[in-house]
């Protein structure tokens, strides 16, 4: 049994990552993927995509795609960052009081699943943002940033202080992307191309071994051919 999987992602970095890494991998499991950035607005017939400013925007876009493709062999999933998640997200206030990051993100995903109310929906929120995946092995940043040995070494040391890159603080100055930009300022203007390339060099197996929540999501997607939905 094959399954079609539609990804709704936060921005172009995630879109490129899904296209380059996840869709080819899942094809081996007879799960055929398609990805698009969340639609944030529509003006004069033009759709604008990328950035998660409001949960209601994301909800409308998810439900619109579900309405457009109601076939029973289709599943929908998300890739949104926990960092800077909109405060109108379902379950936000309750989750905010959960100190364990894994418990917090699980509560948010469950609340989102309940709010969307569709068995074909598999919610996923990235702990704490996409760049956590890059900190699974910061050494691979040298594929692009060739003359940043000291900066990369600083990132390696920092990442080693956490049990998982998913646990790296999500504060304004301490989120994974902020830590990378602090050491390698060039990353800020290159993240759409550099981020997925570095993740590809790290490899999906290494990403999964270092990032428990990410691995749990991929396992769910791999099993979709066994039955639609969650």
TIKELO-572524 format. One record per residue: residue number from 1; residue in three letters; chain; x, y, z of N, C-alpha, C in turn. Coordinates in steps of 0.1 Angstrom, whole numbers. Layout:
BEGIN
+-----+--------+--------+-------+-------+-------+-------+-------+-------+-------+-------+-------+
| num | residu | chaine |  n_xx |  n_yy |  n_zz | ca_xx | ca_yy | ca_zz |  c_xx |  c_yy |  c_zz |
+-----+--------+--------+-------+-------+-------+-------+-------+-------+-------+-------+-------+
| NUM |    ALA |      A |     X |     Y |     Z |     X |     Y |     Z |     X |     Y |     Z |
...
+-----+--------+--------+-------+-------+-------+-------+-------+-------+-------+-------+-------+
END
This chain:
BEGIN
+-----+--------+--------+-------+-------+-------+-------+-------+-------+-------+-------+-------+
| num | residu | chaine |  n_xx |  n_yy |  n_zz | ca_xx | ca_yy | ca_zz |  c_xx |  c_yy |  c_zz |
+-----+--------+--------+-------+-------+-------+-------+-------+-------+-------+-------+-------+
|   1 |    UNK |      A |     8 |   -12 |     0 |     0 |     0 |     0 |     9 |    12 |     0 |
|   2 |    UNK |      A |     6 |    22 |    -9 |    14 |    34 |    -9 |     5 |    45 |    -4 |
|   3 |    UNK |      A |    12 |    56 |     1 |     5 |    67 |     7 |    11 |    80 |     2 |
|   4 |    UNK |      A |     2 |    90 |     0 |     7 |   103 |    -4 |     8 |   112 |     9 |
|   5 |    UNK |      A |    18 |   119 |    10 |    20 |   127 |    22 |    23 |   142 |    19 |
|   6 |    UNK |      A |    15 |   150 |    24 |    16 |   165 |    22 |    22 |   172 |    34 |
|   7 |    UNK |      A |    33 |   178 |    32 |    40 |   186 |    43 |    36 |   200 |    42 |
|   8 |    UNK |      A |    32 |   206 |    53 |    30 |   221 |    54 |    41 |   226 |    63 |
|   9 |    UNK |      A |    50 |   234 |    58 |    62 |   237 |    66 |    62 |   253 |    68 |
|  10 |    UNK |      A |    71 |   256 |    78 |    71 |   270 |    82 |    78 |   280 |    72 |
|  11 |    UNK |      A |    88 |   275 |    65 |    95 |   284 |    56 |   103 |   277 |    46 |
|  12 |    UNK |      A |   111 |   285 |    38 |   118 |   279 |    27 |   129 |   270 |    31 |
|  13 |    UNK |      A |   135 |   272 |    43 |   146 |   263 |    48 |   140 |   249 |    50 |
|  14 |    UNK |      A |   129 |   248 |    57 |   122 |   235 |    59 |   118 |   229 |    46 |
|  15 |    UNK |      A |   113 |   237 |    37 |   108 |   232 |    24 |   119 |   225 |    16 |
|  16 |    UNK |      A |   131 |   232 |    16 |   142 |   226 |     9 |   147 |   214 |    16 |
|  17 |    UNK |      A |   147 |   214 |    29 |   151 |   202 |    37 |   142 |   190 |    34 |
|  18 |    UNK |      A |   129 |   192 |    34 |   120 |   181 |    32 |   122 |   176 |    18 |
|  19 |    UNK |      A |   124 |   185 |     8 |   125 |   181 |    -6 |   138 |   173 |    -8 |
|  20 |    UNK |      A |   149 |   177 |    -2 |   162 |   171 |    -4 |   164 |   158 |     4 |
|  21 |    UNK |      A |   159 |   158 |    16 |   162 |   147 |    25 |   150 |   138 |    28 |
|  22 |    UNK |      A |   139 |   143 |    33 |   128 |   135 |    37 |   120 |   128 |    26 |
|  23 |    UNK |      A |   117 |   136 |    16 |   109 |   130 |     5 |   116 |   118 |    -2 |
|  24 |    UNK |      A |   129 |   119 |    -5 |   136 |   108 |   -11 |   136 |    96 |    -1 |
|  25 |    UNK |      A |   139 |    98 |    12 |   139 |    87 |    21 |   126 |    80 |    22 |
|  26 |    UNK |      A |   115 |    88 |    24 |   102 |    82 |    26 |    97 |    75 |    13 |
|  27 |    UNK |      A |   102 |    78 |     2 |    98 |    71 |   -11 |   102 |    56 |   -10 |
|  28 |    UNK |      A |   113 |    54 |    -2 |   117 |    40 |     0 |   107 |    32 |     8 |
|  29 |    UNK |      A |    98 |    39 |    15 |    88 |    33 |    23 |    74 |    34 |    16 |
|  30 |    UNK |      A |    74 |    37 |     3 |    62 |    38 |    -4 |    53 |    50 |     1 |
|  31 |    UNK |      A |    60 |    60 |     6 |    53 |    72 |    11 |    58 |    83 |     1 |
|  32 |    UNK |      A |    49 |    89 |    -6 |    52 |    98 |   -17 |    49 |   112 |   -13 |
|  33 |    UNK |      A |    59 |   120 |   -11 |    57 |   133 |    -4 |    56 |   145 |   -14 |
|  34 |    UNK |      A |    50 |   156 |    -9 |    49 |   168 |   -15 |    49 |   179 |    -4 |
|  35 |    UNK |      A |    56 |   190 |    -7 |    57 |   200 |     4 |    54 |   214 |    -1 |
|  36 |    UNK |      A |    49 |   222 |     8 |    47 |   237 |     5 |    48 |   244 |    18 |
|  37 |    UNK |      A |    52 |   257 |    17 |    52 |   266 |    28 |    38 |   270 |    32 |
|  38 |    UNK |      A |    36 |   272 |    45 |    23 |   277 |    49 |    19 |   290 |    43 |
|  39 |    UNK |      A |     7 |   291 |    38 |     2 |   304 |    32 |    -1 |   314 |    43 |
|  40 |    UNK |      A |     6 |   325 |    42 |     4 |   336 |    53 |    -6 |   346 |    49 |
|  41 |    UNK |      A |    -8 |   348 |    36 |   -18 |   358 |    31 |   -21 |   356 |    16 |
|  42 |    UNK |      A |   -32 |   363 |    12 |   -35 |   362 |    -2 |   -40 |   376 |    -6 |
|  43 |    UNK |      A |   -33 |   383 |   -16 |   -37 |   396 |   -20 |   -38 |   396 |   -35 |
|  44 |    UNK |      A |   -50 |   401 |   -39 |   -53 |   402 |   -54 |   -50 |   389 |   -61 |
|  45 |    UNK |      A |   -53 |   378 |   -55 |   -51 |   365 |   -61 |   -37 |   359 |   -60 |
|  46 |    UNK |      A |   -28 |   367 |   -54 |   -14 |   362 |   -52 |   -13 |   356 |   -38 |
|  47 |    UNK |      A |    -8 |   344 |   -37 |    -6 |   337 |   -25 |     8 |   340 |   -19 |
|  48 |    UNK |      A |     9 |   344 |    -7 |    22 |   346 |    -1 |    25 |   335 |    10 |
|  49 |    UNK |      A |    37 |   329 |     9 |    40 |   318 |    18 |    52 |   320 |    25 |
|  50 |    UNK |      A |    53 |   313 |    37 |    65 |   314 |    45 |    63 |   322 |    58 |
|  51 |    UNK |      A |    68 |   317 |    69 |    66 |   324 |    82 |    53 |   320 |    89 |
|  52 |    UNK |      A |    54 |   318 |   102 |    43 |   314 |   109 |    39 |   325 |   119 |
|  53 |    UNK |      A |    31 |   334 |   115 |    28 |   346 |   124 |    16 |   343 |   132 |
|  54 |    UNK |      A |     7 |   335 |   127 |    -6 |   332 |   134 |   -10 |   318 |   132 |
|  55 |    UNK |      A |   -15 |   312 |   143 |   -20 |   298 |   141 |   -32 |   297 |   132 |
|  56 |    UNK |      A |   -40 |   307 |   132 |   -52 |   307 |   124 |   -48 |   307 |   109 |
|  57 |    UNK |      A |   -37 |   313 |   105 |   -32 |   313 |    91 |   -29 |   298 |    88 |
|  58 |    UNK |      A |   -21 |   292 |    97 |   -17 |   278 |    94 |   -29 |   269 |    93 |
|  59 |    UNK |      A |   -38 |   270 |   103 |   -50 |   262 |   103 |   -58 |   263 |    90 |
|  60 |    UNK |      A |   -60 |   275 |    85 |   -68 |   278 |    73 |   -61 |   270 |    61 |
|  61 |    UNK |      A |   -48 |   272 |    61 |   -40 |   266 |    50 |   -41 |   251 |    50 |
|  62 |    UNK |      A |   -39 |   245 |    62 |   -40 |   230 |    64 |   -54 |   225 |    59 |
|  63 |    UNK |      A |   -64 |   232 |    64 |   -78 |   227 |    61 |   -81 |   230 |    46 |
|  64 |    UNK |      A |   -75 |   240 |    40 |   -78 |   242 |    26 |   -72 |   231 |    18 |
|  65 |    UNK |      A |   -59 |   227 |    21 |   -53 |   216 |    14 |   -61 |   203 |    16 |
|  66 |    UNK |      A |   -66 |   201 |    28 |   -74 |   189 |    31 |   -86 |   189 |    23 |
|  67 |    UNK |      A |   -92 |   200 |    21 |  -104 |   202 |    13 |  -101 |   199 |    -2 |
|  68 |    UNK |      A |   -90 |   204 |    -6 |   -86 |   202 |   -20 |   -83 |   188 |   -24 |
|  69 |    UNK |      A |   -77 |   181 |   -14 |   -73 |   167 |   -16 |   -80 |   158 |    -5 |
|  70 |    UNK |      A |   -91 |   153 |    -8 |   -99 |   145 |     2 |   -97 |   130 |     0 |
|  71 |    UNK |      A |   -88 |   126 |    -9 |   -86 |   112 |   -11 |   -82 |   105 |     2 |
|  72 |    UNK |      A |   -86 |    92 |     4 |   -83 |    85 |    16 |   -69 |    81 |    17 |
|  73 |    UNK |      A |   -61 |    81 |     6 |   -47 |    77 |     7 |   -37 |    88 |    10 |
|  74 |    UNK |      A |   -43 |   100 |    14 |   -34 |   112 |    17 |   -34 |   114 |    32 |
|  75 |    UNK |      A |   -22 |   118 |    36 |   -19 |   122 |    50 |   -12 |   136 |    50 |
|  76 |    UNK |      A |   -15 |   144 |    60 |   -10 |   157 |    61 |    -1 |   158 |    73 |
|  77 |    UNK |      A |    10 |   165 |    72 |    19 |   167 |    84 |    24 |   181 |    84 |
|  78 |    UNK |      A |    30 |   186 |    95 |    36 |   199 |    96 |    51 |   198 |   100 |
|  79 |    UNK |      A |    58 |   209 |    98 |    71 |   211 |   104 |    72 |   226 |   108 |
|  80 |    UNK |      A |    68 |   228 |   120 |    68 |   242 |   126 |    78 |   242 |   137 |
|  81 |    UNK |      A |    84 |   254 |   140 |    93 |   255 |   150 |    86 |   258 |   164 |
|  82 |    UNK |      A |    91 |   252 |   174 |    86 |   255 |   188 |    91 |   269 |   191 |
|  83 |    UNK |      A |   103 |   273 |   187 |   108 |   286 |   190 |    99 |   297 |   183 |
|  84 |    UNK |      A |    95 |   307 |   190 |    86 |   318 |   185 |    73 |   313 |   180 |
|  85 |    UNK |      A |    68 |   302 |   185 |    55 |   297 |   181 |    44 |   307 |   185 |
|  86 |    UNK |      A |    35 |   310 |   176 |    24 |   320 |   179 |    17 |   317 |   192 |
|  87 |    UNK |      A |    14 |   327 |   200 |     8 |   325 |   213 |    -7 |   321 |   211 |
|  88 |    UNK |      A |   -13 |   322 |   199 |   -27 |   317 |   198 |   -28 |   303 |   193 |
|  89 |    UNK |      A |   -16 |   296 |   194 |   -16 |   282 |   191 |   -25 |   274 |   201 |
|  90 |    UNK |      A |   -32 |   264 |   197 |   -40 |   256 |   206 |   -32 |   250 |   217 |
|  91 |    UNK |      A |   -36 |   251 |   230 |   -29 |   245 |   241 |   -17 |   253 |   245 |
|  92 |    UNK |      A |   -15 |   265 |   240 |    -3 |   273 |   242 |    -1 |   276 |   257 |
|  93 |    UNK |      A |   -11 |   281 |   264 |   -10 |   285 |   278 |    -7 |   273 |   287 |
|  94 |    UNK |      A |   -14 |   262 |   285 |   -11 |   250 |   293 |     3 |   245 |   290 |
|  95 |    UNK |      A |     7 |   244 |   278 |    20 |   239 |   274 |    31 |   248 |   280 |
|  96 |    UNK |      A |    29 |   261 |   280 |    39 |   270 |   285 |    43 |   267 |   299 |
|  97 |    UNK |      A |    35 |   261 |   307 |    38 |   258 |   321 |    45 |   244 |   322 |
|  98 |    UNK |      A |    47 |   237 |   311 |    54 |   224 |   312 |    69 |   227 |   310 |
|  99 |    UNK |      A |    77 |   223 |   320 |    91 |   226 |   320 |    99 |   217 |   310 |
| 100 |    UNK |      A |    95 |   204 |   310 |   102 |   195 |   301 |    99 |   198 |   286 |
| 101 |    UNK |      A |   109 |   201 |   278 |   106 |   204 |   264 |    99 |   193 |   256 |
| 102 |    UNK |      A |   102 |   181 |   259 |    95 |   170 |   252 |    80 |   169 |   256 |
| 103 |    UNK |      A |    77 |   171 |   269 |    63 |   172 |   273 |    56 |   184 |   268 |
| 104 |    UNK |      A |    63 |   195 |   267 |    57 |   207 |   261 |    53 |   205 |   247 |
| 105 |    UNK |      A |    62 |   200 |   239 |    60 |   199 |   225 |    49 |   188 |   222 |
| 106 |    UNK |      A |    49 |   178 |   230 |    39 |   168 |   228 |    25 |   173 |   231 |
| 107 |    UNK |      A |    24 |   181 |   242 |    11 |   187 |   245 |     6 |   196 |   234 |
| 108 |    UNK |      A |    15 |   204 |   228 |    11 |   213 |   217 |     7 |   205 |   205 |
| 109 |    UNK |      A |    14 |   194 |   202 |    10 |   186 |   190 |    -3 |   180 |   192 |
| 110 |    UNK |      A |    -6 |   175 |   204 |   -19 |   168 |   207 |   -30 |   178 |   206 |
| 111 |    UNK |      A |   -27 |   190 |   211 |   -38 |   201 |   211 |   -41 |   205 |   196 |
| 112 |    UNK |      A |   -30 |   205 |   188 |   -32 |   209 |   174 |   -39 |   198 |   167 |
| 113 |    UNK |      A |   -36 |   185 |   170 |   -43 |   174 |   163 |   -58 |   174 |   167 |
| 114 |    UNK |      A |   -61 |   177 |   179 |   -75 |   178 |   183 |   -82 |   190 |   176 |
| 115 |    UNK |      A |   -75 |   201 |   175 |   -81 |   213 |   169 |   -84 |   211 |   154 |
| 116 |    UNK |      A |   -74 |   205 |   147 |   -76 |   202 |   133 |   -87 |   192 |   131 |
| 117 |    UNK |      A |   -88 |   182 |   140 |   -99 |   173 |   140 |  -100 |   164 |   127 |
| 118 |    UNK |      A |   -89 |   159 |   123 |   -89 |   150 |   111 |   -79 |   139 |   113 |
| 119 |    UNK |      A |   -84 |   126 |   111 |   -75 |   115 |   113 |   -64 |   114 |   104 |
| 120 |    UNK |      A |   -64 |   121 |    93 |   -53 |   121 |    83 |   -42 |   131 |    86 |
| 121 |    UNK |      A |   -43 |   137 |    98 |   -33 |   147 |   102 |   -23 |   142 |   112 |
| 122 |    UNK |      A |   -10 |   144 |   109 |     1 |   140 |   118 |     9 |   153 |   122 |
| 123 |    UNK |      A |     6 |   159 |   133 |    13 |   172 |   136 |    27 |   170 |   140 |
| 124 |    UNK |      A |    36 |   179 |   137 |    49 |   179 |   141 |    54 |   193 |   144 |
| 125 |    UNK |      A |    60 |   195 |   156 |    67 |   207 |   159 |    81 |   204 |   163 |
| 126 |    UNK |      A |    90 |   212 |   156 |   105 |   209 |   158 |   110 |   216 |   171 |
| 127 |    UNK |      A |   117 |   208 |   179 |   124 |   212 |   191 |   138 |   217 |   187 |
| 128 |    UNK |      A |   142 |   230 |   190 |   133 |   241 |   192 |   131 |   248 |   179 |
| 129 |    UNK |      A |   139 |   245 |   170 |   138 |   250 |   156 |   147 |   242 |   147 |
| 130 |    UNK |      A |   146 |   245 |   134 |   153 |   237 |   124 |   168 |   236 |   127 |
| 131 |    UNK |      A |   174 |   246 |   131 |   188 |   247 |   133 |   193 |   237 |   144 |
| 132 |    UNK |      A |   184 |   232 |   152 |   188 |   222 |   162 |   194 |   210 |   154 |
| 133 |    UNK |      A |   189 |   207 |   143 |   193 |   195 |   135 |   208 |   197 |   131 |
| 134 |    UNK |      A |   212 |   210 |   128 |   225 |   212 |   124 |   235 |   211 |   135 |
| 135 |    UNK |      A |   230 |   213 |   147 |   239 |   212 |   159 |   240 |   197 |   164 |
| 136 |    UNK |      A |   234 |   188 |   156 |   236 |   174 |   159 |   251 |   170 |   155 |
| 137 |    UNK |      A |   256 |   178 |   146 |   271 |   176 |   142 |   276 |   189 |   136 |
| 138 |    UNK |      A |   279 |   199 |   144 |   284 |   212 |   139 |   296 |   211 |   130 |
| 139 |    UNK |      A |   303 |   200 |   131 |   316 |   199 |   123 |   312 |   200 |   108 |
| 140 |    UNK |      A |   300 |   195 |   104 |   297 |   195 |    90 |   294 |   209 |    85 |
| 141 |    UNK |      A |   294 |   219 |    93 |   293 |   233 |    89 |   306 |   237 |    80 |
| 142 |    UNK |      A |   316 |   230 |    82 |   329 |   233 |    75 |   328 |   230 |    60 |
| 143 |    UNK |      A |   317 |   223 |    56 |   315 |   221 |    41 |   312 |   234 |    34 |
| 144 |    UNK |      A |   307 |   243 |    41 |   304 |   256 |    35 |   312 |   267 |    41 |
| 145 |    UNK |      A |   315 |   267 |    54 |   322 |   278 |    60 |   337 |   273 |    63 |
| 146 |    UNK |      A |   345 |   274 |    53 |   358 |   267 |    53 |   368 |   274 |    62 |
| 147 |    UNK |      A |   367 |   287 |    64 |   377 |   293 |    72 |   371 |   298 |    86 |
| 148 |    UNK |      A |   363 |   289 |    92 |   356 |   293 |   105 |   359 |   282 |   115 |
| 149 |    UNK |      A |   371 |   277 |   115 |   375 |   266 |   124 |   372 |   269 |   139 |
| 150 |    UNK |      A |   376 |   281 |   143 |   374 |   284 |   157 |   359 |   286 |   160 |
| 151 |    UNK |      A |   352 |   292 |   151 |   337 |   293 |   154 |   330 |   280 |   154 |
| 152 |    UNK |      A |   334 |   271 |   145 |   328 |   258 |   145 |   332 |   250 |   157 |
| 153 |    UNK |      A |   344 |   251 |   162 |   348 |   245 |   174 |   340 |   250 |   186 |
| 154 |    UNK |      A |   337 |   263 |   186 |   329 |   268 |   197 |   315 |   262 |   197 |
| 155 |    UNK |      A |   309 |   260 |   185 |   296 |   254 |   184 |   297 |   239 |   188 |
| 156 |    UNK |      A |   307 |   232 |   185 |   309 |   218 |   189 |   309 |   217 |   204 |
| 157 |    UNK |      A |   317 |   226 |   210 |   318 |   226 |   225 |   305 |   229 |   231 |
| 158 |    UNK |      A |   298 |   239 |   226 |   285 |   243 |   231 |   275 |   231 |   230 |
| 159 |    UNK |      A |   274 |   225 |   218 |   264 |   214 |   216 |   267 |   202 |   225 |
| 160 |    UNK |      A |   280 |   200 |   228 |   284 |   188 |   237 |   279 |   190 |   251 |
| 161 |    UNK |      A |   275 |   202 |   255 |   270 |   204 |   268 |   255 |   200 |   270 |
| 162 |    UNK |      A |   249 |   196 |   259 |   235 |   192 |   260 |   234 |   177 |   256 |
| 163 |    UNK |      A |   224 |   171 |   263 |   222 |   157 |   260 |   217 |   155 |   245 |
| 164 |    UNK |      A |   210 |   165 |   240 |   205 |   164 |   227 |   204 |   178 |   221 |
| 165 |    UNK |      A |   207 |   181 |   208 |   205 |   194 |   203 |   190 |   199 |   204 |
| 166 |    UNK |      A |   181 |   190 |   205 |   167 |   194 |   207 |   165 |   201 |   220 |
| 167 |    UNK |      A |   174 |   200 |   230 |   172 |   206 |   243 |   179 |   219 |   244 |
| 168 |    UNK |      A |   186 |   224 |   233 |   193 |   237 |   234 |   182 |   248 |   235 |
| 169 |    UNK |      A |   185 |   257 |   245 |   176 |   267 |   249 |   169 |   274 |   237 |
| 170 |    UNK |      A |   156 |   278 |   239 |   149 |   285 |   229 |   148 |   300 |   231 |
| 171 |    UNK |      A |   156 |   305 |   240 |   155 |   320 |   243 |   159 |   328 |   231 |
| 172 |    UNK |      A |   156 |   341 |   232 |   158 |   351 |   221 |   173 |   351 |   217 |
| 173 |    UNK |      A |   182 |   349 |   226 |   196 |   350 |   223 |   202 |   336 |   223 |
| 174 |    UNK |      A |   194 |   325 |   226 |   200 |   312 |   229 |   194 |   301 |   220 |
| 175 |    UNK |      A |   185 |   305 |   211 |   179 |   295 |   202 |   190 |   290 |   193 |
| 176 |    UNK |      A |   189 |   278 |   187 |   200 |   272 |   179 |   204 |   282 |   167 |
| 177 |    UNK |      A |   195 |   288 |   160 |   199 |   297 |   149 |   207 |   309 |   154 |
| 178 |    UNK |      A |   203 |   314 |   166 |   210 |   326 |   171 |   224 |   322 |   175 |
| 179 |    UNK |      A |   226 |   310 |   180 |   239 |   305 |   184 |   248 |   304 |   172 |
| 180 |    UNK |      A |   243 |   298 |   161 |   251 |   296 |   149 |   254 |   310 |   143 |
| 181 |    UNK |      A |   245 |   319 |   143 |   247 |   332 |   137 |   257 |   340 |   145 |
| 182 |    UNK |      A |   257 |   338 |   158 |   267 |   345 |   167 |   281 |   341 |   163 |
| 183 |    UNK |      A |   283 |   328 |   160 |   296 |   323 |   156 |   299 |   325 |   141 |
| 184 |    UNK |      A |   289 |   324 |   133 |   291 |   325 |   118 |   280 |   334 |   113 |
| 185 |    UNK |      A |   282 |   347 |   113 |   272 |   357 |   109 |   267 |   355 |    95 |
| 186 |    UNK |      A |   275 |   349 |    86 |   271 |   347 |    73 |   259 |   337 |    71 |
| 187 |    UNK |      A |   257 |   329 |    81 |   247 |   319 |    80 |   233 |   326 |    79 |
| 188 |    UNK |      A |   231 |   338 |    85 |   218 |   344 |    85 |   213 |   347 |    71 |
| 189 |    UNK |      A |   222 |   350 |    62 |   217 |   353 |    49 |   218 |   341 |    39 |
| 190 |    UNK |      A |   222 |   330 |    45 |   224 |   318 |    37 |   216 |   306 |    42 |
| 191 |    UNK |      A |   208 |   308 |    52 |   202 |   296 |    58 |   193 |   287 |    49 |
| 192 |    UNK |      A |   186 |   293 |    39 |   178 |   286 |    31 |   186 |   275 |    23 |
| 193 |    UNK |      A |   198 |   279 |    18 |   206 |   270 |    10 |   216 |   262 |    19 |
| 194 |    UNK |      A |   222 |   269 |    29 |   232 |   263 |    37 |   226 |   253 |    47 |
| 195 |    UNK |      A |   215 |   256 |    54 |   209 |   247 |    64 |   206 |   233 |    59 |
| 196 |    UNK |      A |   199 |   232 |    48 |   196 |   218 |    43 |   208 |   211 |    38 |
| 197 |    UNK |      A |   218 |   218 |    32 |   230 |   212 |    27 |   238 |   206 |    39 |
| 198 |    UNK |      A |   239 |   214 |    50 |   246 |   209 |    61 |   239 |   197 |    67 |
| 199 |    UNK |      A |   226 |   198 |    68 |   218 |   186 |    73 |   220 |   174 |    65 |
| 200 |    UNK |      A |   221 |   176 |    52 |   223 |   165 |    43 |   237 |   158 |    45 |
| 201 |    UNK |      A |   247 |   167 |    48 |   260 |   162 |    50 |   261 |   154 |    64 |
| 202 |    UNK |      A |   253 |   159 |    73 |   253 |   152 |    86 |   246 |   138 |    84 |
| 203 |    UNK |      A |   236 |   137 |    76 |   229 |   125 |    73 |   217 |   122 |    82 |
| 204 |    UNK |      A |   207 |   116 |    76 |   195 |   114 |    83 |   196 |   105 |    95 |
| 205 |    UNK |      A |   205 |    95 |    93 |   207 |    85 |   105 |   213 |    92 |   117 |
| 206 |    UNK |      A |   222 |   101 |   115 |   228 |   108 |   126 |   219 |   118 |   132 |
| 207 |    UNK |      A |   211 |   125 |   123 |   201 |   134 |   128 |   191 |   127 |   137 |
| 208 |    UNK |      A |   187 |   115 |   133 |   177 |   107 |   141 |   183 |   102 |   154 |
| 209 |    UNK |      A |   195 |    98 |   154 |   202 |    93 |   166 |   204 |   104 |   176 |
| 210 |    UNK |      A |   205 |   116 |   172 |   208 |   127 |   182 |   195 |   134 |   186 |
| 211 |    UNK |      A |   184 |   133 |   178 |   172 |   141 |   180 |   160 |   131 |   181 |
| 212 |    UNK |      A |   157 |   129 |   194 |   147 |   119 |   197 |   133 |   122 |   191 |
| 213 |    UNK |      A |   129 |   134 |   193 |   115 |   138 |   189 |   114 |   138 |   173 |
| 214 |    UNK |      A |   125 |   143 |   167 |   125 |   142 |   152 |   125 |   128 |   147 |
| 215 |    UNK |      A |   132 |   119 |   154 |   132 |   105 |   150 |   118 |    99 |   152 |
| 216 |    UNK |      A |   111 |   102 |   163 |    97 |    97 |   165 |    88 |   101 |   153 |
| 217 |    UNK |      A |    89 |   113 |   149 |    81 |   118 |   137 |    84 |   110 |   125 |
| 218 |    UNK |      A |    97 |   108 |   122 |   101 |   101 |   110 |    95 |    87 |   110 |
| 219 |    UNK |      A |    96 |    80 |   122 |    91 |    67 |   124 |    76 |    66 |   121 |
| 220 |    UNK |      A |    69 |    76 |   125 |    54 |    77 |   122 |    52 |    78 |   107 |
| 221 |    UNK |      A |    60 |    86 |   101 |    58 |    88 |    86 |    62 |    75 |    79 |
| 222 |    UNK |      A |    72 |    68 |    83 |    76 |    56 |    77 |    65 |    45 |    78 |
| 223 |    UNK |      A |    58 |    45 |    88 |    47 |    35 |    91 |    34 |    38 |    84 |
| 224 |    UNK |      A |    33 |    50 |    77 |    20 |    54 |    72 |    15 |    44 |    62 |
| 225 |    UNK |      A |    23 |    37 |    55 |    18 |    27 |    45 |    11 |    15 |    52 |
| 226 |    UNK |      A |    13 |    14 |    65 |     6 |     3 |    72 |    -8 |     7 |    76 |
| 227 |    UNK |      A |   -12 |    20 |    74 |   -25 |    25 |    78 |   -25 |    40 |    78 |
| 228 |    UNK |      A |   -36 |    46 |    72 |   -37 |    60 |    71 |   -39 |    66 |    85 |
| 229 |    UNK |      A |   -33 |    78 |    87 |   -35 |    86 |    99 |   -27 |    81 |   111 |
| 230 |    UNK |      A |   -31 |    86 |   122 |   -23 |    82 |   135 |   -32 |    75 |   144 |
+-----+--------+--------+-------+-------+-------+-------+-------+-------+-------+-------+-------+
END
